[in-house]
Amino acid sequence: WRSDTPLIYKAVPSWFVSVVQIKDKLKENNSEEASTWIPAFVQKRFQNWLEGARDWAVSRNRFWGTPLPIWMSEDGEERICVGSVAELEKLTGKKVTDLHRESVDDLEIISPKSGKALRRVEEVLDCWFESGCMPFAQVHYPFENKELFEEGGGYFPANFIAEGLDQTRGWFYTLLVVGTVLFGTAPFKNVIVNGLVLAADGKKMSKRKKNYTDPVKIVDTNGADALRLYLINSPAVRAEPLRFLDGGVRDVVRDVLLPWYNAYRFFVQNAKCFPTFQRDVERALHSSNVMDRWILSSLNSLIEFVNHEMTKYRLYTVVPRLLQFIEDLTNWYVRFNRRRLKGKEGDEEMRTSLSALFEVLYTMTVAMAPFTPFLAEHIHMNLCKVLPTDEQLDSVHYRSFPEVRRDAQHADIERRVSRLQAVILLGRVVRDRKKISLKTPVKEVIVIHRDQEYLEDVQTLQSYVREELNTKKVSFTTDEKQYATLRAEPVQKVLGPRLGRNLGRVTQLIKELDHDKLSTYSETGELNLGDVTLFSRQRRPDLFKDRQGNELDAEITGDLRLFREFKGDLKAHYDAEGNGHVIVVVDTRQDESILQEAQAREVINRVQKLRKKAGIQPVDEVECFYESETGADRFEELLKGQAELLSTNLGFQLLPLSKKPDYCITIFEDTEEVAQCKFKLCLVRAGLAFSPSALLLLAGENTEHVAGIQNALLARDYVAVRSDLRRHGHCTVTVNDWTGDVVLDRDVFLSVGEWLRAGGVQGQARANKGQTRKKKKGGQPRI
């Protein structure tokens, strides 16, 4: 009670609906054949409530409310229940325009049988009675819309209704009672039940106590989509209580919305590399790249799943699958294909991968629109610009839900990639446990599984295993005992309460289990020891709760705790992790070459961070120069030994600062330190480089013409001149009265790195000197 004063309960006379007489019919109308409840356990709980149903007290002793339409004689012997305004007007002989108490309480009915005066009883109706009448009252049935209501206008029974779990004793109950009494059937086909949203401390949210953050502030801070997605991916949609945490909404922004938006932004940045980018469905669907085919297949499997589950109103299964797909897109597909998407493997591969990414982003945006309407609208309005004009719509919410393309589904590829993901995730667990950074390579990763087909699936994609786990070698075997044997210990916190005095005997049996039996337990989640059966948590989650019904610690994965004991010298060098299906063993030994590669990856990381500090976009082309300050010999040795790794990951070669031409524009520079080597990094805009000796020869030893040629080419847009040179292999330059063809890879190079790889260093001083004189004369070159 909000006033914090005690309430006094007392018995008062009431009017009742005789529910006990129709209890069997109520139970029949609540059967699985009559209606579907989501989640299903609520229907069973409601059925138990109906088992003990009592007559329903429908009257209340208060002023405000719908007057109980019963007129009764003073002696209580005669009663009339009025069924309509027309009937009341006929019985009273007066015009009725208002049904509130102040208008009808004074109306008197003269009994046609006895002539007695009948007056309305004092009580009003329980408001839940009115709620129970909602299906027909909303269309004023039976006084209006009779044909519409009776001929299946969608009003009765309703396709679905939705309310909180507490309404099993409220609205759900009154709907069923009224529907059963009047029409003999349930007034709904599907019932979606949500749990209660509680404050962070587990108590009811209270405006008086202010034990929650203002929702407007949450929306202003995190956006409406984040709040919406947090709620529809919470225990509340499974009819369980939700302790609302502001941090949970922030997590949705960080873990779901930002990665999705970043994938979209990454697509836009790279699609801009083409003068025009148009949707090309056929190119995407006919890609030979396994990851393109996987993500498109996963997309269509997702659409098929969501369509099916939404027809069953199972929101709690749909959203986790949508979120998992966003994870697959952002942390797997884009990660695996970053080089292709950025054009590092050629324009054709770039266009194909971008076409596949567009199909995924566009279709996923339409699919996510019901769940994140605002972000989906924002992304859609930009993506639809590449659609044909007749397919462009003003809103994503005008579009139908996507349809499944069977020609894009490849169950075998989805299975292979799923197994690949499992192997990579297990390998990362081992790395984390041994504190080995992903920048540090490992000698070998061994994948163990009894099923040869499983190993072959992963083997076809082992290049991704090598890349993601940064390993020199990947091996596959069906024989785990070649490397290690299993032993087990009982989890006493679980088995103690369950087995009691039998724990000692079962512990002895567990110690005697051999490798094969423990492998079976690991794979199936079940092991029979005669009169006792042991389970994994995944197989029997109900067994892993305390006496209060709370979940046990997450690290308890079953009745047994499994340990792998590696043979002989392997103990010191190997570690392993399994998931009940596959085991991944990692050789953790390190030598000088491995450490040097780790240091090279650290250098790559420093260069990428420098790009970020400088605000350079991924599509912007740069070159990087270095100058050693301490540990120069070690750093030179590192760059020389890992040159291929560095250039492959950076997209350019690290060059000595002394080789930087004067005309190069410095963007950003900073001092870094890796492995006790201190060095300066200098980022410059990518630009042309010239062979001074070749240009002198071309210009007839005229240094002014050489400077003019350089100025003419440098004055042009780099992307445009690079495109011309790549297309034609040369370009014609006119400087004052001189005209000549400048040839690519002889006179001019597309970067300083390419010029140095071609061996050009001589004549730089002369070229710079000639360029300076040209600037003083102020000549305007023509091309």
PETACOR-V77952 format. One record per backbone hydrogen bond with DSSP energy under -0.5 kcal/mol. CO is the residue of the C=O (numbers start at 0). NH is the residue of the N-H. E is the energy in kcal/mol with one decimal. If there is no record, write none. Layout:
co=CO nh=NH e=E
co=CO nh=NH e=E
//
This chain:
co=0 nh=3 e=-2.1
co=6 nh=8 e=-0.6
co=14 nh=57 e=-1.9
co=14 nh=58 e=-0.9
co=15 nh=17 e=-0.5
co=16 nh=18 e=-1.8
co=16 nh=55 e=-2.3
co=18 nh=21 e=-1.4
co=19 nh=22 e=-1.1
co=21 nh=25 e=-2.3
co=22 nh=26 e=-2.3
co=23 nh=27 e=-2.0
co=24 nh=28 e=-2.3
co=25 nh=29 e=-0.9
co=27 nh=30 e=-1.4
co=30 nh=33 e=-0.5
co=30 nh=34 e=-2.0
co=35 nh=190 e=-2.7
co=37 nh=192 e=-3.1
co=38 nh=41 e=-1.2
co=39 nh=42 e=-1.0
co=39 nh=43 e=-1.1
co=40 nh=44 e=-1.9
co=41 nh=45 e=-2.8
co=42 nh=46 e=-2.1
co=43 nh=47 e=-1.9
co=44 nh=48 e=-1.7
co=45 nh=49 e=-2.2
co=46 nh=50 e=-1.6
co=47 nh=51 e=-1.0
co=48 nh=51 e=-0.5
co=49 nh=52 e=-1.7
co=54 nh=56 e=-0.6
co=55 nh=16 e=-2.9
co=55 nh=57 e=-0.8
co=57 nh=125 e=-3.1
co=59 nh=61 e=-1.2
co=59 nh=123 e=-2.6
co=64 nh=66 e=-0.5
co=65 nh=124 e=-3.3
co=67 nh=69 e=-2.2
co=68 nh=81 e=-2.3
co=69 nh=120 e=-2.3
co=70 nh=79 e=-2.6
co=71 nh=118 e=-2.1
co=72 nh=75 e=-1.4
co=77 nh=72 e=-2.6
co=79 nh=70 e=-2.9
co=79 nh=81 e=-0.7
co=83 nh=87 e=-2.0
co=84 nh=88 e=-2.7
co=85 nh=89 e=-2.1
co=86 nh=90 e=-2.5
co=87 nh=91 e=-2.3
co=88 nh=92 e=-2.4
co=90 nh=109 e=-0.7
co=94 nh=96 e=-0.5
co=98 nh=66 e=-0.6
co=99 nh=102 e=-1.8
co=99 nh=103 e=-1.5
co=100 nh=104 e=-2.7
co=103 nh=106 e=-1.4
co=106 nh=119 e=-0.6
co=108 nh=110 e=-0.6
co=108 nh=117 e=-3.5
co=110 nh=114 e=-1.3
co=115 nh=110 e=-3.3
co=116 nh=73 e=-0.5
co=117 nh=108 e=-2.5
co=118 nh=71 e=-2.9
co=122 nh=67 e=-1.8
co=123 nh=59 e=-2.7
co=125 nh=128 e=-1.8
co=125 nh=129 e=-0.9
co=126 nh=130 e=-1.9
co=127 nh=131 e=-2.2
co=128 nh=132 e=-1.0
co=129 nh=132 e=-0.6
co=130 nh=133 e=-1.3
co=132 nh=135 e=-1.0
co=132 nh=136 e=-2.7
co=133 nh=137 e=-2.2
co=135 nh=138 e=-1.1
co=135 nh=140 e=-2.4
co=136 nh=139 e=-1.5
co=139 nh=142 e=-1.0
co=139 nh=143 e=-1.8
co=144 nh=148 e=-2.3
co=145 nh=149 e=-2.5
co=146 nh=150 e=-2.2
co=147 nh=152 e=-1.3
co=148 nh=151 e=-0.8
co=157 nh=188 e=-2.4
co=160 nh=191 e=-3.0
co=162 nh=193 e=-2.1
co=163 nh=166 e=-1.9
co=164 nh=167 e=-1.6
co=165 nh=168 e=-1.1
co=166 nh=171 e=-1.6
co=166 nh=172 e=-0.9
co=169 nh=173 e=-2.6
co=170 nh=174 e=-2.8
co=171 nh=175 e=-1.8
co=172 nh=176 e=-2.4
co=173 nh=177 e=-2.7
co=174 nh=178 e=-2.6
co=175 nh=179 e=-2.4
co=176 nh=180 e=-2.6
co=177 nh=181 e=-2.5
co=178 nh=182 e=-2.4
co=178 nh=183 e=-0.8
co=178 nh=184 e=-1.1
co=179 nh=183 e=-1.0
co=186 nh=157 e=-2.7
co=188 nh=35 e=-2.7
co=189 nh=160 e=-1.9
co=190 nh=37 e=-3.1
co=190 nh=192 e=-0.6
co=191 nh=162 e=-1.9
co=193 nh=164 e=-2.0
co=195 nh=197 e=-0.7
co=195 nh=241 e=-2.7
co=196 nh=204 e=-0.5
co=197 nh=243 e=-2.6
co=198 nh=201 e=-2.1
co=202 nh=198 e=-3.2
co=205 nh=209 e=-2.0
co=205 nh=210 e=-0.9
co=210 nh=199 e=-0.5
co=213 nh=216 e=-0.8
co=213 nh=217 e=-1.7
co=214 nh=218 e=-2.6
co=215 nh=219 e=-2.6
co=216 nh=220 e=-2.0
co=217 nh=221 e=-2.9
co=217 nh=222 e=-0.5
co=218 nh=222 e=-2.1
co=222 nh=226 e=-1.5
co=223 nh=227 e=-2.7
co=224 nh=228 e=-2.9
co=225 nh=229 e=-2.3
co=226 nh=230 e=-2.0
co=227 nh=231 e=-2.2
co=228 nh=232 e=-0.7
co=230 nh=233 e=-1.2
co=233 nh=236 e=-1.4
co=234 nh=237 e=-1.7
co=234 nh=239 e=-2.2
co=235 nh=194 e=-3.2
co=235 nh=238 e=-1.4
co=241 nh=197 e=-3.7
co=241 nh=243 e=-0.9
co=244 nh=247 e=-0.9
co=244 nh=248 e=-1.0
co=245 nh=248 e=-0.6
co=245 nh=249 e=-1.7
co=246 nh=250 e=-2.2
co=247 nh=251 e=-1.3
co=248 nh=252 e=-1.6
co=249 nh=253 e=-2.4
co=250 nh=254 e=-3.4
co=251 nh=255 e=-1.9
co=251 nh=256 e=-2.1
co=252 nh=257 e=-2.7
co=255 nh=259 e=-2.0
co=256 nh=260 e=-2.7
co=257 nh=261 e=-3.0
co=258 nh=262 e=-2.1
co=259 nh=263 e=-1.9
co=260 nh=264 e=-2.8
co=261 nh=265 e=-2.7
co=262 nh=266 e=-1.9
co=263 nh=267 e=-2.3
co=264 nh=268 e=-2.6
co=265 nh=269 e=-1.8
co=266 nh=270 e=-2.9
co=267 nh=271 e=-1.6
co=269 nh=272 e=-1.4
co=270 nh=273 e=-1.7
co=279 nh=283 e=-1.8
co=280 nh=284 e=-2.8
co=281 nh=285 e=-2.0
co=283 nh=286 e=-1.2
co=288 nh=292 e=-2.1
co=289 nh=293 e=-2.1
co=290 nh=294 e=-2.4
co=291 nh=295 e=-2.0
co=292 nh=296 e=-2.0
co=293 nh=297 e=-3.1
co=294 nh=298 e=-2.0
co=295 nh=299 e=-1.9
co=296 nh=300 e=-2.3
co=297 nh=301 e=-2.4
co=298 nh=302 e=-2.4
co=299 nh=303 e=-2.2
co=300 nh=304 e=-2.4
co=301 nh=305 e=-3.1
co=302 nh=306 e=-2.5
co=303 nh=307 e=-2.1
co=304 nh=308 e=-2.9
co=305 nh=309 e=-2.7
co=306 nh=310 e=-1.4
co=307 nh=311 e=-0.8
co=308 nh=313 e=-2.4
co=309 nh=312 e=-1.1
co=312 nh=314 e=-1.5
co=313 nh=316 e=-1.2
co=313 nh=317 e=-1.1
co=314 nh=318 e=-1.9
co=316 nh=320 e=-0.9
co=317 nh=321 e=-2.2
co=318 nh=322 e=-2.7
co=319 nh=323 e=-2.2
co=320 nh=324 e=-1.9
co=321 nh=325 e=-1.9
co=322 nh=326 e=-1.9
co=323 nh=327 e=-2.4
co=324 nh=328 e=-2.7
co=325 nh=329 e=-2.7
co=326 nh=330 e=-2.4
co=327 nh=331 e=-0.8
co=327 nh=332 e=-2.9
co=328 nh=333 e=-2.5
co=331 nh=335 e=-2.8
co=332 nh=336 e=-1.9
co=334 nh=337 e=-0.7
co=336 nh=340 e=-3.0
co=337 nh=341 e=-1.7
co=338 nh=343 e=-2.6
co=338 nh=344 e=-0.5
co=339 nh=342 e=-1.5
co=342 nh=345 e=-1.3
co=345 nh=349 e=-2.0
co=346 nh=350 e=-2.8
co=347 nh=351 e=-2.3
co=348 nh=352 e=-2.6
co=349 nh=353 e=-2.4
co=350 nh=354 e=-2.0
co=351 nh=355 e=-2.2
co=352 nh=356 e=-2.5
co=353 nh=357 e=-2.5
co=354 nh=358 e=-2.1
co=355 nh=359 e=-2.0
co=356 nh=360 e=-2.9
co=357 nh=361 e=-3.2
co=358 nh=362 e=-2.2
co=359 nh=363 e=-2.7
co=360 nh=364 e=-2.1
co=361 nh=365 e=-1.8
co=362 nh=366 e=-2.2
co=363 nh=367 e=-2.5
co=364 nh=368 e=-0.8
co=367 nh=370 e=-1.4
co=367 nh=371 e=-3.1
co=371 nh=375 e=-2.1
co=372 nh=376 e=-1.4
co=373 nh=377 e=-2.3
co=374 nh=378 e=-2.6
co=375 nh=379 e=-2.6
co=376 nh=380 e=-2.2
co=377 nh=381 e=-0.8
co=378 nh=381 e=-0.8
co=378 nh=382 e=-2.5
co=379 nh=383 e=-2.7
co=381 nh=384 e=-1.4
co=382 nh=385 e=-1.7
co=383 nh=386 e=-1.4
co=385 nh=278 e=-1.7
co=387 nh=390 e=-2.1
co=387 nh=391 e=-0.6
co=388 nh=391 e=-1.2
co=394 nh=397 e=-1.4
co=395 nh=398 e=-1.3
co=403 nh=405 e=-0.7
co=404 nh=407 e=-1.5
co=405 nh=408 e=-1.3
co=409 nh=413 e=-2.1
co=410 nh=414 e=-2.2
co=411 nh=415 e=-2.3
co=412 nh=416 e=-2.6
co=413 nh=417 e=-2.2
co=414 nh=418 e=-2.0
co=415 nh=419 e=-2.2
co=416 nh=420 e=-2.8
co=417 nh=421 e=-1.8
co=418 nh=422 e=-2.1
co=419 nh=423 e=-2.4
co=420 nh=424 e=-2.7
co=421 nh=425 e=-2.1
co=422 nh=426 e=-2.3
co=423 nh=427 e=-2.2
co=424 nh=428 e=-1.7
co=425 nh=429 e=-1.9
co=426 nh=430 e=-2.1
co=427 nh=431 e=-2.7
co=428 nh=432 e=-2.5
co=429 nh=433 e=-2.3
co=430 nh=435 e=-2.7
co=431 nh=434 e=-0.9
co=434 nh=436 e=-0.7
co=436 nh=439 e=-1.6
co=438 nh=440 e=-0.6
co=441 nh=471 e=-2.5
co=443 nh=586 e=-2.8
co=444 nh=446 e=-0.5
co=444 nh=474 e=-2.7
co=445 nh=447 e=-0.5
co=445 nh=584 e=-3.1
co=446 nh=476 e=-2.3
co=447 nh=582 e=-2.5
co=449 nh=451 e=-0.6
co=450 nh=454 e=-1.6
co=451 nh=455 e=-2.4
co=452 nh=456 e=-2.3
co=453 nh=457 e=-1.9
co=454 nh=458 e=-2.6
co=455 nh=459 e=-1.8
co=457 nh=460 e=-1.4
co=458 nh=461 e=-1.4
co=460 nh=463 e=-1.5
co=460 nh=464 e=-1.0
co=461 nh=465 e=-2.6
co=462 nh=466 e=-2.0
co=463 nh=467 e=-2.9
co=464 nh=468 e=-2.5
co=465 nh=470 e=-1.6
co=469 nh=441 e=-2.0
co=472 nh=444 e=-2.2
co=474 nh=446 e=-2.9
co=476 nh=448 e=-1.7
co=477 nh=479 e=-0.8
co=478 nh=481 e=-0.9
co=479 nh=482 e=-2.4
co=479 nh=483 e=-2.5
co=482 nh=566 e=-2.2
co=484 nh=564 e=-2.9
co=486 nh=562 e=-2.7
co=488 nh=560 e=-2.9
co=489 nh=491 e=-1.1
co=490 nh=493 e=-1.5
co=490 nh=494 e=-2.7
co=491 nh=495 e=-2.3
co=493 nh=497 e=-0.9
co=494 nh=498 e=-3.3
co=495 nh=499 e=-2.5
co=498 nh=501 e=-1.9
co=499 nh=502 e=-1.7
co=501 nh=505 e=-2.3
co=502 nh=506 e=-2.7
co=503 nh=507 e=-1.7
co=504 nh=508 e=-1.7
co=505 nh=509 e=-2.4
co=506 nh=510 e=-1.9
co=507 nh=511 e=-1.0
co=509 nh=512 e=-1.4
co=513 nh=517 e=-2.0
co=514 nh=518 e=-2.3
co=515 nh=519 e=-1.9
co=516 nh=520 e=-2.1
co=517 nh=521 e=-2.3
co=518 nh=522 e=-1.9
co=519 nh=523 e=-3.0
co=520 nh=524 e=-2.3
co=524 nh=535 e=-2.2
co=526 nh=533 e=-3.2
co=528 nh=530 e=-0.9
co=531 nh=528 e=-3.6
co=533 nh=526 e=-2.1
co=534 nh=558 e=-2.7
co=535 nh=539 e=-2.2
co=539 nh=542 e=-1.7
co=540 nh=543 e=-1.4
co=543 nh=551 e=-2.0
co=545 nh=548 e=-2.1
co=549 nh=545 e=-2.4
co=552 nh=555 e=-1.6
co=554 nh=556 e=-0.9
co=556 nh=536 e=-2.9
co=556 nh=537 e=-0.5
co=558 nh=490 e=-2.7
co=559 nh=561 e=-0.6
co=560 nh=488 e=-1.8
co=562 nh=486 e=-2.2
co=562 nh=564 e=-0.5
co=563 nh=565 e=-0.7
co=564 nh=484 e=-1.8
co=566 nh=569 e=-2.3
co=567 nh=570 e=-1.3
co=568 nh=571 e=-0.9
co=568 nh=572 e=-0.6
co=569 nh=572 e=-0.8
co=569 nh=573 e=-2.2
co=572 nh=587 e=-3.2
co=574 nh=585 e=-3.2
co=576 nh=583 e=-2.8
co=581 nh=578 e=-1.5
co=582 nh=447 e=-3.1
co=582 nh=584 e=-0.5
co=583 nh=576 e=-1.7
co=584 nh=445 e=-3.4
co=585 nh=574 e=-1.5
co=585 nh=587 e=-0.8
co=586 nh=442 e=-0.8
co=586 nh=443 e=-0.6
co=588 nh=442 e=-0.5
co=590 nh=594 e=-2.3
co=591 nh=595 e=-2.4
co=592 nh=596 e=-2.0
co=593 nh=440 e=-0.5
co=593 nh=597 e=-2.2
co=594 nh=598 e=-2.1
co=595 nh=599 e=-2.1
co=596 nh=600 e=-2.3
co=597 nh=601 e=-1.6
co=598 nh=602 e=-1.9
co=599 nh=603 e=-2.2
co=600 nh=604 e=-2.2
co=601 nh=605 e=-2.0
co=602 nh=606 e=-2.3
co=603 nh=607 e=-2.4
co=604 nh=608 e=-2.3
co=605 nh=609 e=-2.0
co=606 nh=610 e=-2.1
co=607 nh=611 e=-2.0
co=608 nh=612 e=-2.7
co=609 nh=613 e=-2.1
co=610 nh=615 e=-2.5
co=611 nh=614 e=-1.2
co=616 nh=619 e=-1.5
co=620 nh=685 e=-2.1
co=622 nh=683 e=-2.7
co=623 nh=654 e=-2.2
co=624 nh=681 e=-2.8
co=625 nh=656 e=-3.0
co=626 nh=679 e=-2.8
co=629 nh=677 e=-1.0
co=630 nh=634 e=-2.4
co=631 nh=635 e=-2.6
co=632 nh=636 e=-2.4
co=633 nh=637 e=-2.2
co=634 nh=638 e=-2.5
co=635 nh=639 e=-2.3
co=636 nh=640 e=-2.7
co=637 nh=641 e=-1.9
co=639 nh=642 e=-0.9
co=641 nh=645 e=-2.5
co=642 nh=646 e=-2.6
co=643 nh=647 e=-2.4
co=644 nh=648 e=-2.0
co=645 nh=649 e=-2.5
co=646 nh=650 e=-2.1
co=654 nh=625 e=-2.6
co=655 nh=658 e=-1.8
co=656 nh=659 e=-1.6
co=660 nh=663 e=-1.3
co=663 nh=665 e=-0.6
co=664 nh=684 e=-1.9
co=667 nh=682 e=-3.4
co=669 nh=680 e=-3.2
co=671 nh=678 e=-2.6
co=673 nh=676 e=-1.7
co=675 nh=677 e=-0.6
co=676 nh=673 e=-2.2
co=677 nh=628 e=-3.3
co=677 nh=629 e=-1.8
co=678 nh=671 e=-3.2
co=679 nh=626 e=-1.7
co=680 nh=669 e=-2.0
co=681 nh=624 e=-2.7
co=682 nh=666 e=-3.3
co=682 nh=667 e=-1.2
co=683 nh=622 e=-2.4
co=688 nh=748 e=-3.4
co=689 nh=691 e=-0.9
co=690 nh=694 e=-2.6
co=691 nh=695 e=-2.6
co=692 nh=696 e=-1.9
co=693 nh=697 e=-2.4
co=694 nh=698 e=-2.8
co=695 nh=700 e=-3.9
co=696 nh=699 e=-1.0
co=698 nh=701 e=-0.8
co=700 nh=702 e=-0.9
co=701 nh=705 e=-1.9
co=702 nh=706 e=-2.4
co=703 nh=707 e=-2.1
co=704 nh=708 e=-2.6
co=705 nh=709 e=-2.2
co=706 nh=710 e=-2.7
co=707 nh=711 e=-2.5
co=708 nh=712 e=-2.1
co=709 nh=713 e=-2.8
co=710 nh=714 e=-1.7
co=711 nh=715 e=-0.5
co=712 nh=715 e=-0.8
co=716 nh=720 e=-2.6
co=717 nh=721 e=-2.5
co=718 nh=722 e=-2.0
co=719 nh=723 e=-2.2
co=720 nh=724 e=-2.5
co=721 nh=725 e=-2.4
co=722 nh=726 e=-2.1
co=723 nh=727 e=-2.9
co=724 nh=728 e=-2.3
co=728 nh=743 e=-2.4
co=730 nh=741 e=-3.2
co=732 nh=739 e=-2.3
co=733 nh=781 e=-2.1
co=734 nh=737 e=-2.8
co=737 nh=734 e=-3.3
co=739 nh=732 e=-3.0
co=739 nh=741 e=-0.6
co=740 nh=742 e=-0.6
co=741 nh=730 e=-1.8
co=742 nh=745 e=-1.4
co=742 nh=746 e=-2.6
co=742 nh=747 e=-1.7
co=746 nh=690 e=-2.3
co=747 nh=744 e=-3.0
co=748 nh=688 e=-2.5
co=750 nh=754 e=-1.8
co=751 nh=755 e=-2.7
co=752 nh=756 e=-2.4
co=753 nh=757 e=-1.4
co=754 nh=759 e=-2.1
co=755 nh=758 e=-1.5
co=758 nh=760 e=-0.6
co=760 nh=763 e=-1.0
co=761 nh=692 e=-0.6
co=762 nh=766 e=-2.2
co=763 nh=767 e=-2.7
co=764 nh=768 e=-2.3
co=765 nh=769 e=-2.5
co=766 nh=770 e=-2.4
co=767 nh=771 e=-2.0
co=768 nh=772 e=-1.9
co=769 nh=773 e=-1.9
co=770 nh=774 e=-1.9
co=771 nh=775 e=-1.6
co=772 nh=776 e=-1.8
co=773 nh=777 e=-1.5
co=773 nh=778 e=-0.9
co=778 nh=780 e=-0.7
co=781 nh=733 e=-2.0
//
